[in-house]
Amino acid sequence: MSQSASHIDLHARLSATGWHIFRTVLLGAVAAALAAYGEQKLTEARPIFPLIDQNFGLWQAAYAAAVLLTVVTWLLAMRQRIGLYQNCLHHIKMQKVIEEQRERREQREQEAREAREARRREMEELRSRPPVRGNTRSTKFDY
């Protein structure tokens, strides 16, 4: 069974989408580690910098809002990537169904062609044979 260009393209797109999901998850893990590290460093910097110490609650709220915005953006990116992956899987399944239907139709057409060819050969064989007469002598009823 030969694969069509669209089938190859769909598998390439599926593979690329899988790698995008992997990289997005990896980026999310790195961002989570950096968020925890940033929170720790903000807490450690509190006594050193008086500006941070005076408004620590505001700094912490702004940092939490930035982290929350990053999380929401990451979740939306994951949702998009997973949707693309599922879309590729759906298209691959549909392409397989279409190819199976084409193969069945071609097989039916081939069988019909073979049957027509066999009937044509039989008819030609009947036409090419001379008529069979039981008696080669003429009788009074031959016209």
Backbone as CSV, one residue per row, in Angstrom:
resi,resn,N_x,N_y,N_z,CA_x,CA_y,CA_z,C_x,C_y,C_z
1,MET,0.845,-1.174,0.000,0.000,0.000,0.000,0.885,1.229,0.000
2,SER,0.752,2.070,-0.986,1.564,3.269,-1.058,0.865,4.400,-0.311
3,GLN,1.666,5.183,0.352,1.106,6.280,1.121,1.002,7.513,0.245
4,SER,-0.110,8.188,0.370,-0.294,9.392,-0.420,0.487,10.546,0.212
5,ALA,0.630,11.614,-0.536,1.372,12.781,-0.054,0.676,13.398,1.158
6,SER,-0.649,13.397,1.159,-1.360,13.970,2.301,-1.170,13.105,3.542
7,HIS,-1.082,11.788,3.358,-0.857,10.887,4.489,0.518,11.147,5.106
8,ILE,1.525,11.313,4.265,2.878,11.601,4.742,2.914,12.962,5.427
9,ASP,2.211,13.934,4.840,2.158,15.272,5.422,1.484,15.244,6.790
10,LEU,0.408,14.474,6.921,-0.286,14.383,8.207,0.596,13.740,9.277
11,HIS,1.347,12.707,8.900,2.245,12.085,9.877,3.372,13.035,10.275
12,ALA,3.872,13.813,9.331,4.912,14.798,9.655,4.356,15.870,10.592
13,ARG,3.127,16.297,10.314,2.501,17.302,11.161,2.231,16.742,12.560
14,LEU,1.828,15.468,12.629,1.589,14.829,13.922,2.875,14.746,14.725
15,SER,3.960,14.372,14.075,5.250,14.288,14.747,5.701,15.666,15.233
16,ALA,5.545,16.673,14.390,5.940,18.032,14.781,5.096,18.526,15.947
17,THR,3.815,18.234,15.933,2.936,18.656,17.028,3.304,17.934,18.318
18,GLY,3.673,16.664,18.212,4.128,15.932,19.407,5.370,16.568,20.010
19,TRP,6.299,16.964,19.157,7.501,17.639,19.661,7.156,19.004,20.261
20,HIS,6.189,19.709,19.669,5.777,20.998,20.242,5.184,20.800,21.635
21,ILE,4.379,19.762,21.793,3.805,19.478,23.114,4.912,19.167,24.105
22,PHE,5.866,18.341,23.698,6.979,17.998,24.583,7.747,19.250,25.004
23,ARG,8.054,20.113,24.030,8.802,21.331,24.349,7.995,22.292,25.205
24,THR,6.683,22.343,24.992,5.838,23.216,25.803,5.774,22.713,27.241
25,VAL,5.682,21.401,27.425,5.699,20.830,28.781,7.047,21.105,29.437
26,LEU,8.118,20.913,28.694,9.455,21.179,29.226,9.605,22.651,29.606
27,LEU,9.122,23.537,28.768,9.173,24.967,29.064,8.347,25.291,30.305
28,GLY,7.207,24.647,30.470,6.387,24.840,31.665,7.096,24.364,32.921
29,ALA,7.798,23.239,32.822,8.557,22.736,33.982,9.682,23.703,34.342
30,VAL,10.366,24.207,33.332,11.440,25.179,33.591,10.860,26.454,34.195
31,ALA,9.711,26.897,33.675,9.078,28.107,34.204,8.630,27.906,35.650
32,ALA,8.124,26.725,35.972,7.721,26.447,37.363,8.925,26.470,38.289
33,ALA,10.033,25.886,37.847,11.250,25.901,38.665,11.758,27.334,38.837
34,LEU,11.737,28.107,37.765,12.177,29.505,37.853,11.232,30.340,38.712
35,ALA,9.940,30.023,38.700,8.986,30.752,39.539,9.278,30.504,41.014
36,ALA,9.541,29.243,41.363,9.875,28.928,42.754,11.201,29.583,43.143
37,TYR,12.161,29.545,42.241,13.462,30.172,42.499,13.310,31.689,42.653
38,GLY,12.485,32.305,41.800,12.255,33.749,41.881,11.563,34.138,43.174
39,GLU,10.606,33.342,43.612,9.921,33.621,44.886,10.900,33.549,46.043
40,GLN,11.773,32.563,46.001,12.778,32.418,47.059,13.728,33.614,47.054
41,LYS,14.187,34.019,45.888,15.123,35.141,45.794,14.463,36.457,46.181
42,LEU,13.152,36.617,45.872,12.439,37.824,46.293,12.361,37.888,47.811
43,THR,12.108,36.742,48.433,12.056,36.705,49.900,13.433,36.976,50.500
44,GLU,14.494,36.450,49.889,15.853,36.691,50.387,16.277,38.144,50.192
45,ALA,15.783,38.800,49.147,16.168,40.184,48.865,15.408,41.179,49.721
46,ARG,14.389,40.753,50.419,13.564,41.643,51.236,14.379,42.420,52.253
47,PRO,15.205,41.789,53.066,15.935,42.586,54.073,17.064,43.439,53.474
48,ILE,17.543,43.054,52.301,18.682,43.759,51.709,18.238,45.091,51.104
49,PHE,17.140,45.074,50.377,16.663,46.282,49.692,15.486,46.883,50.460
50,PRO,15.626,48.100,50.951,14.542,48.714,51.731,13.278,48.955,50.908
51,LEU,13.424,49.199,49.594,12.256,49.422,48.738,11.384,48.172,48.688
52,ILE,12.034,47.002,48.601,11.284,45.733,48.578,10.681,45.469,49.948
53,ASP,11.440,45.780,51.014,10.974,45.506,52.373,9.755,46.351,52.719
54,GLN,9.729,47.609,52.244,8.607,48.494,52.567,7.325,48.037,51.863
55,ASN,7.453,47.595,50.637,6.277,47.204,49.841,6.323,45.721,49.480
56,PHE,6.698,44.881,50.426,6.875,43.471,50.118,5.584,42.819,49.637
57,GLY,4.475,43.179,50.270,3.178,42.611,49.861,2.838,42.974,48.424
58,LEU,3.123,44.212,48.039,2.863,44.642,46.665,3.773,43.916,45.684
59,TRP,5.059,43.790,46.052,6.001,43.075,45.199,5.590,41.611,45.050
60,GLN,5.193,41.025,46.156,4.793,39.615,46.121,3.514,39.425,45.297
61,ALA,2.572,40.340,45.416,1.329,40.257,44.636,1.622,40.441,43.139
62,ALA,2.512,41.382,42.804,2.864,41.600,41.398,3.569,40.365,40.840
63,TYR,4.445,39.768,41.639,5.145,38.561,41.190,4.164,37.404,41.008
64,ALA,3.225,37.256,41.950,2.217,36.190,41.835,1.332,36.417,40.606
65,ALA,0.990,37.668,40.311,0.181,37.972,39.130,0.953,37.633,37.851
66,ALA,2.251,37.944,37.819,3.068,37.613,36.644,3.162,36.102,36.459
67,VAL,3.336,35.383,37.570,3.393,33.919,37.503,2.045,33.362,37.056
68,LEU,0.954,33.918,37.566,-0.380,33.466,37.179,-0.633,33.721,35.688
69,LEU,-0.218,34.883,35.207,-0.354,35.183,33.784,0.454,34.199,32.937
70,THR,1.649,33.859,33.401,2.483,32.886,32.699,1.817,31.508,32.689
71,VAL,1.231,31.111,33.803,0.543,29.815,33.899,-0.655,29.765,32.960
72,VAL,-1.440,30.836,32.927,-2.604,30.872,32.047,-2.162,30.805,30.586
73,THR,-1.121,31.544,30.238,-0.597,31.509,28.879,-0.098,30.107,28.528
74,TRP,0.589,29.467,29.465,1.090,28.111,29.236,-0.063,27.125,29.052
75,LEU,-1.106,27.258,29.874,-2.257,26.362,29.746,-2.959,26.552,28.403
76,LEU,-3.082,27.792,27.956,-3.689,28.040,26.645,-2.834,27.448,25.520
77,ALA,-1.521,27.572,25.646,-0.629,26.987,24.637,-0.753,25.466,24.631
78,MET,-0.844,24.865,25.813,-1.000,23.409,25.893,-2.333,22.973,25.279
79,ARG,-3.378,23.733,25.574,-4.691,23.407,25.012,-4.647,23.475,23.489
80,GLN,-4.009,24.490,22.958,-3.901,24.625,21.508,-3.109,23.471,20.911
81,ARG,-1.983,23.124,21.516,-1.139,22.046,20.990,-1.853,20.700,21.044
82,ILE,-2.544,20.449,22.140,-3.265,19.184,22.262,-4.412,19.137,21.254
83,GLY,-5.077,20.270,21.032,-6.125,20.335,20.013,-5.571,20.051,18.625
84,LEU,-4.402,20.618,18.313,-3.766,20.343,17.025,-3.402,18.872,16.889
85,TYR,-2.905,18.275,17.968,-2.543,16.857,17.953,-3.775,15.986,17.694
86,GLN,-4.866,16.286,18.401,-6.094,15.520,18.200,-6.654,15.728,16.796
87,ASN,-6.526,16.932,16.271,-6.975,17.221,14.916,-6.176,16.396,13.899
88,CYS,-4.865,16.312,14.101,-4.031,15.507,13.202,-4.419,14.032,13.278
89,LEU,-4.655,13.534,14.495,-5.082,12.134,14.647,-6.407,11.883,13.927
90,HIS,-7.335,12.821,14.054,-8.635,12.688,13.382,-8.447,12.659,11.866
91,HIS,-7.620,13.557,11.344,-7.400,13.597,9.906,-6.705,12.326,9.401
92,ILE,-5.800,11.769,10.195,-5.130,10.518,9.805,-6.149,9.375,9.746
93,LYS,-7.030,9.312,10.739,-8.062,8.271,10.729,-8.980,8.433,9.519
94,MET,-9.376,9.665,9.233,-10.243,9.906,8.086,-9.529,9.565,6.779
95,GLN,-8.241,9.860,6.693,-7.473,9.542,5.486,-7.408,8.022,5.290
96,LYS,-7.246,7.274,6.387,-7.234,5.814,6.287,-8.576,5.291,5.792
97,VAL,-9.664,5.852,6.323,-11.005,5.430,5.889,-11.187,5.712,4.404
98,ILE,-10.758,6.895,3.964,-10.886,7.258,2.548,-10.076,6.315,1.677
99,GLU,-8.850,6.005,2.108,-8.009,5.095,1.316,-8.596,3.695,1.260
100,GLU,-9.158,3.220,2.376,-9.793,1.900,2.372,-10.995,1.883,1.430
101,GLN,-11.789,2.951,1.438,-12.946,3.018,0.538,-12.487,3.046,-0.916
102,ARG,-11.427,3.790,-1.205,-10.900,3.818,-2.576,-10.424,2.445,-3.013
103,GLU,-9.731,1.728,-2.122,-9.238,0.386,-2.458,-10.397,-0.564,-2.723
104,ARG,-11.438,-0.504,-1.880,-12.599,-1.371,-2.091,-13.297,-1.045,-3.406
105,ARG,-13.438,0.258,-3.707,-14.067,0.655,-4.966,-13.242,0.193,-6.153
106,GLU,-11.928,0.355,-6.098,-11.063,-0.104,-7.188,-11.148,-1.611,-7.361
107,GLN,-11.224,-2.334,-6.248,-11.332,-3.790,-6.325,-12.668,-4.190,-6.966
108,ARG,-13.759,-3.517,-6.584,-15.058,-3.817,-7.197,-15.048,-3.493,-8.688
109,GLU,-14.434,-2.360,-9.040,-14.357,-1.999,-10.459,-13.518,-3.009,-11.237
110,GLN,-12.431,-3.485,-10.636,-11.589,-4.487,-11.296,-12.355,-5.792,-11.492
111,GLU,-13.096,-6.218,-10.476,-13.896,-7.431,-10.601,-14.966,-7.273,-11.678
112,ALA,-15.602,-6.084,-11.737,-16.626,-5.846,-12.763,-15.988,-5.860,-14.156
113,ARG,-14.791,-5.257,-14.303,-14.096,-5.278,-15.590,-13.763,-6.699,-16.009
114,GLU,-13.269,-7.504,-15.052,-12.933,-8.898,-15.358,-14.177,-9.679,-15.770
115,ALA,-15.308,-9.439,-15.091,-16.547,-10.140,-15.446,-17.027,-9.725,-16.837
116,ARG,-16.952,-8.415,-17.151,-17.342,-7.958,-18.500,-16.432,-8.546,-19.566
117,GLU,-15.136,-8.603,-19.253,-14.176,-9.163,-20.213,-14.452,-10.649,-20.437
118,ALA,-14.785,-11.383,-19.376,-15.094,-12.807,-19.518,-16.362,-13.005,-20.355
119,ARG,-17.385,-12.186,-20.125,-18.613,-12.270,-20.924,-18.348,-11.925,-22.382
120,ARG,-17.524,-10.910,-22.613,-17.196,-10.525,-23.982,-16.470,-11.657,-24.701
121,ARG,-15.522,-12.303,-23.997,-14.794,-13.425,-24.602,-15.741,-14.580,-24.924
122,GLU,-16.659,-14.870,-24.020,-17.626,-15.946,-24.259,-18.499,-15.636,-25.472
123,MET,-18.960,-14.380,-25.535,-19.805,-13.997,-26.675,-19.025,-14.059,-27.978
124,GLU,-17.799,-13.620,-27.956,-16.985,-13.667,-29.161,-16.696,-15.103,-29.567
125,GLU,-16.496,-15.938,-28.590,-16.242,-17.344,-28.879,-17.482,-17.985,-29.513
126,LEU,-18.652,-17.627,-29.014,-19.888,-18.155,-29.599,-20.097,-17.637,-31.024
127,ARG,-19.761,-16.379,-31.268,-19.938,-15.804,-32.602,-18.938,-16.374,-33.604
128,SER,-17.738,-16.668,-33.129,-16.706,-17.131,-34.052,-16.883,-18.599,-34.450
129,ARG,-17.599,-19.390,-33.699,-17.824,-20.790,-34.059,-18.844,-20.878,-35.183
130,PRO,-18.573,-21.749,-36.104,-19.572,-21.933,-37.164,-20.801,-22.623,-36.581
131,PRO,-21.942,-22.383,-37.175,-23.149,-23.032,-36.653,-23.037,-24.551,-36.788
132,VAL,-23.472,-25.221,-35.800,-23.380,-26.671,-35.773,-24.632,-27.258,-36.420
133,ARG,-24.413,-28.083,-37.455,-25.531,-28.772,-38.099,-25.344,-30.264,-37.860
134,GLY,-26.410,-30.896,-37.582,-26.335,-32.323,-37.336,-26.079,-33.118,-38.610
135,ASN,-26.666,-32.708,-39.708,-26.540,-33.415,-40.981,-26.026,-32.412,-42.002
136,THR,-24.924,-32.748,-42.656,-24.369,-31.821,-43.628,-25.080,-31.907,-44.973
137,ARG,-25.794,-32.985,-45.231,-26.546,-33.106,-46.482,-27.796,-32.254,-46.410
138,SER,-28.214,-31.801,-47.524,-29.386,-30.960,-47.597,-30.642,-31.822,-47.498
139,THR,-31.593,-31.275,-46.865,-32.887,-31.934,-46.790,-33.924,-31.048,-47.476
140,LYS,-35.022,-31.608,-47.683,-36.018,-30.825,-48.399,-36.564,-29.658,-47.592
141,PHE,-36.275,-29.621,-46.286,-36.788,-28.543,-45.456,-35.769,-27.428,-45.240
142,ASP,-34.547,-27.548,-45.838,-33.563,-26.464,-45.724,-33.961,-25.347,-46.656
143,TYR,-33.952,-24.179,-46.230,-34.334,-23.070,-47.070,-33.159,-22.212,-47.363
